[in-house]
Amino acid sequence: MDLLQIFILLAAGVVGGMISSLVGGAALVTYPALLSVGLPPVIATACNLVVLTPSNFLAALYDRGQLPPMDRSFVSLVLASLTGAFFGAVLLLVTPERLFSYFIPVLMAFATVLFALAPKISAFMRKRAGAVDAHRWAHSMAVIFPVSFYGGYFGAGVGVLLSAVLSIGTAGDFRSANVTKNLVTSLNSLVASMVFVWQGSVAWPPTLVMMAGALVGAFIGARIAQVVPNSVMRMIVMTVGALLTVVFAWRYWF
């Protein structure tokens, strides 16, 4: 890596960490940065999941008082989620690089739309589930596997889906759902990362550089969150995602 590439990775890591702390959707910034320094799409996807694992876990620990009870129902949900992430990661590694390249604009567009519709998705999921009973994670079990499968395969925007799913079991409490999402996302990313590391699919120099930036950005984002409205950050992230979808469509389809 040259100095320019190091700067790009650090800057993207800082911005991604800030976005993750504020509203989520960091992969819409970090993933393109990894591609820009010359990493192949599949390797960049693997590196991106590894990069964001520590910051999500630290975010969960920071507000761990809002985590749900680690009862049998919740543990079962987490195990189903980890299984989905594992098989998603395995599928990524067996997807031909050229084929995956054609998927990138679609996946970026999907992640951007998910991010834009996050509040409506959460409201719909809660309404569909109805009243939360004693087995409050039962309504989430049917969808947690495919959501986590997507997370292990690509990852961008999966936090939106997980927030929607987990908001059911937390009775719509955003803070609790967000912390739970951070925990589940970090565990899913850890499982997927172990698959990628085992197969030698992680480019460590760019990953570690960006990871350092992401950890710094997470702390900066925590402070910015006190003064910047979430609606402003959401609009910025959606705009970036839309522009990148167009850029990648031009790059990989034309």
C-alpha positions, 0 to 999 in steps of 0.5 A: 500500500502507498500513502494515498491508499493508507489515507483512503482506508483510514479516512473511510474507516473513520467516516464508517465508524462515525456513521455506524455510531450515529445511524448505521450503514457504515458498509456503504462507505467502507466497502467502496473504499476497499474496492478503490485500493484494488481489492477484488470484490469477494476479498473486499467483502470479507475484509469489510465484515472483519473491519466492522466486527470490533466496533459493533461489539464495543458498541454493544458493550458500551450500552450492555445494560439495555441487552435482553436477558440471556434466556433460552429463547434469546440464545436460540435466536442467536444460534440461528443467526450465527448459523445463517451468517456461517452459510452466507460466508461459505456461499460468498467464498464459492461464488465466482469473482466475475459473477459476484461483480455483477451482483455488486450494484444490485446489492448496493442498491438493496442496502441503500433502499433498506436503509431508507425504509428502516423506520417503516420496516421496523413498524411493519414487523412490529405490527405484524407480530402483534403483542409480544408474549412470554416467548418474545423472540418466537416471532423473530425466529422465522426470519433471522436465518435468511437475514443473517445469511445475507449478512454473512454473504454481503453485510451492507444494510444487514443492520437495518434488517436485524433492527427490524427483526429484533425490534419485535422482541424488544417491544419497539424499544429502539435503544434496546433493539439497537444494542441487541442488533449491535451484539448480534451483528458483531457475533455474526460478523465474527463467525463469518470472519472466522470462515474468511480467515480460515480460508485465507480470504482476508487481506490483513494490511488494508483491513487493519488500517481501516479497522483502526480508523473505524474504532476512532470514528466510533468514538467521534460518532458517539460525541457527534450524535449528541448534536447532529440530528439522525435525520441529517446523517440518514440523508447523507448516507442514503445520498452516498449509497445512491451515488455509489450504486450508479457508479458501480452499475457503470463500472461493472455493467457497462 
